[in-house]
Amino acid sequence: MTRTYGTMAYLSAGLLALAAIVFSGCDQKKSTAGGPGATDPSAKPPRYGEADNTFNLTASSMSVKQGDSAQGTIGIKRGTNFAQDVSLAFQNMPKGITLDPSGPAIKSGGSDAQYKLTASDEAVPGDFTINVIGHPTNGGDATIQFTLTVAKKDSFTLSMPFWTTALKQGETKAVSIAISREKQFDQDVTFKFDGLPKGITVEPASTVIKNGEPDAKFALKATDDAALGDFSIMVTGHPTKGADASHEFKFTVAKK
């Protein structure tokens, strides 16, 4: 009976030790301590609080849209005797994402460092794991990971009459440009017209769809000697920020 109990106790202790090792490994994969107390690579890195001269970093997940910026914070948990500056380096940044400032730092006595991530219009959407390395004045580096989500920008599409507009030399025709907005897109959109043939003008020259309006109207005007034939021009909508959207517009000019 005693032997059975001893064996059971031995197995239980072994399982607890194994669980502790696995749990510790999971922690270390996401975050490791740094500082003078974490300089021996052969030793188990101390957890925060086990050594007064170590530090740990903290970070939260972030989300940014294409063509936009987002603010982030890297925090620090300092041991009692750790008062050094810590410079920060970001690794595995996805294409199209820039960091400002390029080398943020947590100053001695400071509790965090602020930074900004900016996504270009061409930034690749998806979820990315960013590694942050904290390098103290002396001692070992600390690491932390966080998830960066790059989302597609709120955008818009244009639509023009699906039939070909016809006008004669010396004539003016009214045409509408409609806009379809994604949920968060609330910008004004200004238009330009490329490829206008001889004798054809657009009025007003700078057509605008205001936020909240479903479309904009413009006049297509042909002079008495306007070029004859079938034409196709490109209408481009330019928002306050973000990428342009374009749509082809076809029309025919006949003799008066």
VOMI-451027 format. One record per residue (C-alpha): residue in one letter; chain; x, y, z. Coordinates in pm, whole numbers, m for minus. Layout:
! residues N
- residu	chaine	X	Y	Z
- a	A	X	Y	Z
...
! end
This chain:
! residues 256
- residu	chaine	X	Y	Z
- m	A	0	0	0
- t	A	280	236	94
- r	A	471	146	m223
- t	A	162	217	m438
- y	A	109	554	m276
- g	A	475	645	m324
- t	A	462	546	m688
- m	A	147	753	m741
- a	A	304	1053	m572
- y	A	617	1015	m786
- l	A	410	1003	m1107
- s	A	202	1304	m1001
- a	A	514	1507	m930
- g	A	656	1407	m1267
- l	A	340	1515	m1448
- l	A	337	1848	m1266
- a	A	699	1908	m1359
- l	A	628	1823	m1723
- a	A	329	2061	m1724
- a	A	544	2334	m1576
- i	A	803	2285	m1849
- v	A	541	2298	m2125
- f	A	370	2601	m1972
- s	A	701	2781	m1931
- g	A	790	2706	m2294
- c	A	460	2859	m2413
- d	A	529	3173	m2211
- q	A	882	3208	m2343
- k	A	765	3174	m2704
- k	A	558	3491	m2667
- s	A	778	3687	m2428
- t	A	1127	3662	m2282
- a	A	1291	3869	m2010
- g	A	1597	4088	m2060
- g	A	1845	4287	m1856
- p	A	2161	4202	m1660
- g	A	1977	3917	m1488
- a	A	1910	3743	m1820
- t	A	2256	3735	m1979
- d	A	2344	3367	m1933
- p	A	2208	3178	m2240
- s	A	2260	2840	m2069
- a	A	2039	2935	m1775
- k	A	1662	2941	m1770
- p	A	1559	3305	m1841
- p	A	1411	3451	m1525
- r	A	1047	3548	m1524
- y	A	959	3901	m1425
- g	A	978	3942	m1049
- e	A	1233	3662	m997
- a	A	1525	3901	m1051
- d	A	1531	4269	m958
- n	A	1756	4362	m1251
- t	A	1544	4225	m1535
- f	A	1259	4365	m1744
- n	A	975	4242	m1964
- l	A	796	4410	m2254
- t	A	422	4427	m2306
- a	A	229	4483	m2631
- s	A	m126	4465	m2759
- s	A	m256	4357	m3098
- m	A	m309	4630	m3357
- s	A	m522	4690	m3665
- v	A	m463	4936	m3949
- k	A	m637	4991	m4283
- q	A	m470	5038	m4619
- g	A	m395	5408	m4666
- d	A	m435	5482	m4295
- s	A	m229	5502	m3973
- a	A	m267	5363	m3621
- q	A	m99	5442	m3289
- g	A	58	5170	m3076
- t	A	232	5132	m2740
- i	A	511	4906	m2615
- g	A	509	4892	m2236
- i	A	772	4778	m1989
- k	A	762	4596	m1655
- r	A	1081	4677	m1464
- g	A	1246	4485	m1184
- t	A	1317	4690	m872
- n	A	1678	4768	m973
- f	A	1631	4800	m1349
- a	A	1635	5166	m1458
- q	A	1800	5159	m1802
- d	A	1692	5300	m2137
- v	A	1559	5028	m2370
- s	A	1576	5069	m2748
- l	A	1316	4883	m2953
- a	A	1351	4703	m3286
- f	A	1054	4569	m3486
- q	A	1098	4255	m3695
- n	A	882	4084	m3962
- m	A	706	4403	m4067
- p	A	487	4324	m4372
- k	A	528	4496	m4708
- g	A	375	4842	m4723
- i	A	391	4909	m4346
- t	A	621	5181	m4212
- l	A	719	5253	m3851
- d	A	747	5604	m3706
- p	A	979	5671	m3534
- s	A	1200	5412	m3699
- g	A	1378	5342	m3368
- p	A	1144	5400	m3072
- a	A	1285	5375	m2721
- i	A	1164	5353	m2363
- k	A	1358	5604	m2157
- s	A	1493	5539	m1809
- g	A	1207	5595	m1569
- g	A	955	5572	m1853
- s	A	676	5317	m1863
- d	A	624	5286	m2239
- a	A	710	5403	m2591
- q	A	457	5534	m2844
- y	A	485	5459	m3214
- k	A	280	5486	m3533
- l	A	228	5230	m3808
- t	A	127	5357	m4151
- a	A	m12	5130	m4422
- s	A	27	5226	m4787
- d	A	m261	5180	m5032
- e	A	m79	4868	m5159
- a	A	m13	4712	m4816
- v	A	m93	4340	m4813
- p	A	m407	4260	m4608
- g	A	m388	3984	m4346
- d	A	m273	3896	m3994
- f	A	98	3921	m3919
- t	A	310	3835	m3613
- i	A	546	4120	m3528
- n	A	853	4057	m3312
- v	A	974	4339	m3089
- i	A	1322	4324	m2937
- g	A	1405	4544	m2639
- h	A	1777	4616	m2606
- p	A	1896	4767	m2274
- t	A	2215	4966	m2218
- n	A	2368	4648	m2081
- g	A	2244	4296	m2025
- g	A	2034	4063	m2237
- d	A	1757	4159	m2478
- a	A	1388	4105	m2407
- t	A	1135	4002	m2671
- i	A	760	4028	m2719
- q	A	522	3942	m3004
- f	A	197	4101	m3111
- t	A	m48	4050	m3396
- l	A	m86	4320	m3661
- t	A	m401	4305	m3874
- v	A	m389	4492	m4204
- a	A	m743	4549	m4334
- k	A	m863	4659	m4674
- k	A	m942	5029	m4694
- d	A	m1297	5153	m4713
- s	A	m1331	5242	m5078
- f	A	m1579	5335	m5347
- t	A	m1675	5242	m5702
- l	A	m1815	5453	m5984
- s	A	m2086	5383	m6236
- m	A	m2172	5561	m6560
- p	A	m2464	5515	m6805
- f	A	m2431	5168	m6960
- w	A	m2565	5301	m7291
- t	A	m2362	5522	m7524
- t	A	m2447	5890	m7490
- a	A	m2510	6064	m7823
- l	A	m2485	6434	m7893
- k	A	m2456	6653	m8201
- q	A	m2210	6930	m8282
- g	A	m2319	7244	m8097
- e	A	m2524	7037	m7847
- t	A	m2498	6985	m7470
- k	A	m2604	6670	m7285
- a	A	m2644	6616	m6910
- v	A	m2473	6306	m6769
- s	A	m2461	6160	m6415
- i	A	m2181	5982	m6229
- a	A	m2304	5755	m5949
- i	A	m2098	5640	m5651
- s	A	m2122	5326	m5439
- r	A	m1955	5369	m5099
- e	A	m1830	5106	m4858
- k	A	m1958	5137	m4503
- q	A	m1693	5371	m4357
- f	A	m1609	5569	m4671
- d	A	m1728	5925	m4608
- q	A	m1500	6141	m4823
- d	A	m1574	6389	m5100
- v	A	m1465	6265	m5444
- t	A	m1335	6498	m5716
- f	A	m1339	6395	m6083
- k	A	m1114	6448	m6380
- f	A	m1180	6354	m6742
- d	A	m896	6220	m6958
- g	A	m894	6174	m7335
- l	A	m1152	6434	m7436
- p	A	m1156	6472	m7817
- k	A	m1132	6802	m8004
- g	A	m1424	7034	m7939
- i	A	m1562	6842	m7638
- t	A	m1561	6998	m7291
- v	A	m1700	6904	m6951
- e	A	m1876	7155	m6728
- p	A	m1806	7207	m6448
- a	A	m1445	7113	m6511
- s	A	m1399	6993	m6148
- t	A	m1708	6785	m6074
- v	A	m1742	6675	m5710
- i	A	m1960	6421	m5530
- k	A	m2001	6543	m5173
- n	A	m2019	6308	m4876
- g	A	m2378	6190	m4844
- e	A	m2463	6253	m5210
- p	A	m2537	5953	m5437
- d	A	m2415	6107	m5761
- a	A	m2290	6415	m5944
- k	A	m2410	6567	m6268
- f	A	m2200	6724	m6538
- a	A	m2261	6859	m6887
- l	A	m2091	6719	m7196
- k	A	m2066	7004	m7446
- a	A	m1974	6984	m7816
- t	A	m1866	7287	m8020
- d	A	m1993	7344	m8374
- d	A	m1673	7195	m8514
- a	A	m1629	6913	m8260
- a	A	m1466	6595	m8390
- l	A	m1713	6338	m8521
- g	A	m1724	5971	m8427
- d	A	m1733	5730	m8136
- f	A	m1519	5815	m7835
- s	A	m1422	5664	m7503
- i	A	m1282	5874	m7217
- m	A	m1167	5780	m6868
- v	A	m1341	5934	m6567
- t	A	m1128	5919	m6250
- g	A	m1257	5987	m5900
- h	A	m1001	6115	m5650
- p	A	m1089	6095	m5276
- t	A	m941	6314	m5003
- k	A	m707	6026	m4920
- g	A	m659	5675	m5050
- a	A	m665	5529	m5398
- d	A	m850	5664	m5702
- a	A	m1130	5480	m5881
- s	A	m1187	5500	m6257
- h	A	m1464	5418	m6503
- e	A	m1486	5431	m6881
- f	A	m1744	5658	m7043
- k	A	m1849	5622	m7407
- f	A	m2024	5878	m7627
- t	A	m2087	5957	m7992
- v	A	m2066	6294	m8168
- a	A	m2279	6339	m8485
- k	A	m2307	6621	m8735
- k	A	m2549	6895	m8641
! end
